[in-house]
Amino acid sequence: GNSVTQMEGPVTLSEEAFLTINCTYTATGYPSLFWYVQYPGEGLQLLLKATKADDKGSNKGFEATYRKETTSFHLEKGSVQVSDSAVYFCALTGTASKLTFGTGTRLQVTL
Amino acid sequence: NAGVTQTPKFRILKIGQSMTLQCTQDMNHNYMYWYRQDPGMGLKLIYYSVGAGITDKGEVPNGYNVSRSTTEDFPLRLELAAPSQTSVYFCASRGNFIQGGNQPQHFGDGTRLSIL
């Protein structure tokens, strides 16, 4: 079956530091890949997506590239802010567009 | 545009009680989903629906039931609440494939449920 593996958190960074959150996946076929973000006390919000190999999703300074050869979809941001503190989930689609999620990575950004 | 609306936001139940978590969406989405999120874990799919009158089990359906009598509503029922069902429950919906391929899921704000 499909699976998503994310790096364990928490990840603690100083403001303006570079962020990488690793995500690798196992899937049959050609899934779409997503990053969702969850702020405290809220539901999940789509951050970015990529639907085919070599696509780069980007939003709010975050980027991730769909790498089929390494089955990866790592999330990056060049300069994080305190407001980026949240839990980030990598996910992929399967049949009936069911999402398979990673366990989430908590990011804490300090001044 | 309200998106996906879940009620209630919080609830405490006693063991053995029953309740229904409500979920409604106003985007005319065919696909709807129920997930649970346990502390430090990702989301696990409980049930999903690909359209009115059609439901199917996800990864963790035991102890739950759903119905989909309309496109808008997808309630989740707990018949005999157990402590293991203490969790945060999220409802989500997704547009039809014909509307643009792999569309993302839109999530509600969640229902925090405690079984004591």
Interface residues (C-beta under 8 A of the other chain):
Chain A: V4 S32 F34 Y36 E42 G43 L44 Q45 L46 K49 T51 F89 T93 A96 S97 K98 L99 F101 G102 T103 G104
Chain B: V4 Y31 Y33 G40 M41 G42 L43 L45 Y48 V50 D56 G58 F90 A92 R94 F97 G101 N102 Q103 P104 Q105 H106 F107 G108 D109 G110
